[in-house]
Structure formats: structure tokens, C-alpha cells
């Protein structure tokens, strides 16, 4: 069960025990969401939504962040007026050892192979 939002500024996240492999794989299967995860992993720290530039509308960007949060891939918290995003690496590595690293490595290899940076 997803933790309920306490206020309009608190965002619901699944508890570690609620994270499911199929939801994580679904979240990581989209090119834009994978791009977000790759940028968060490369930075190694929290990034604001506005720091991650996607070639889609703001509402679509919001949707992608929500899918990642609800799947348990990222944690989103408000810090002042900024919504900060961080990977839930510890949770994912505990539940699915090596999965995130394998997906990120495969995405990097594909990017190099296709010349997409």
C-alpha cells in the first residue's frame, strides 16, 4: 500500500516492501524515464525537476516523474519551492541486486552504439 500524502506538499511513495519488479521494469522501459534515471545516477545527488531537461511538455515530464516515484525508482521531496528527485538506489539494490546497475550499463552501451551520447 502506498503511503498516503500528509499534506499537499508531501508526495506518496511506496514503502520498500511494496516495490514490485514489474512496476520498476515498466518505469524503466520508457526512453524519457530512463533518461531521468540516467541523469540522476550520473549526478549522484538529488536534482530538481527543472534541472532535468526533457524534450516533452511540462505535463508529460510531470507524468514521467510520477511513474518513477510510484514505482519506487525515485524519491521526490520538496525543498523550499523545488521538487527534488533522488534515486532509491539502496532500496532497489536490496530488493533487486544488480538490476539498476545492469539497466544503466545497458543504456550507456546502447547510447554509445547508437551515437546518442
Secondary structure as GFF3:
##gff-version 3
##sequence-region A 1 117
A	DSSP	three_ten_helix	16	18	.	.	.	ID=ss1
A	DSSP	alpha_helix	21	28	.	.	.	ID=ss2
A	DSSP	alpha_helix	31	43	.	.	.	ID=ss3
A	DSSP	beta_strand	47	48	.	.	.	ID=ss4
A	DSSP	three_ten_helix	49	51	.	.	.	ID=ss5
A	DSSP	alpha_helix	58	71	.	.	.	ID=ss6
A	DSSP	beta_strand	74	79	.	.	.	ID=ss7
A	DSSP	beta_strand	82	87	.	.	.	ID=ss8
A	DSSP	alpha_helix	89	95	.	.	.	ID=ss9
A	DSSP	alpha_helix	99	114	.	.	.	ID=ss10
###
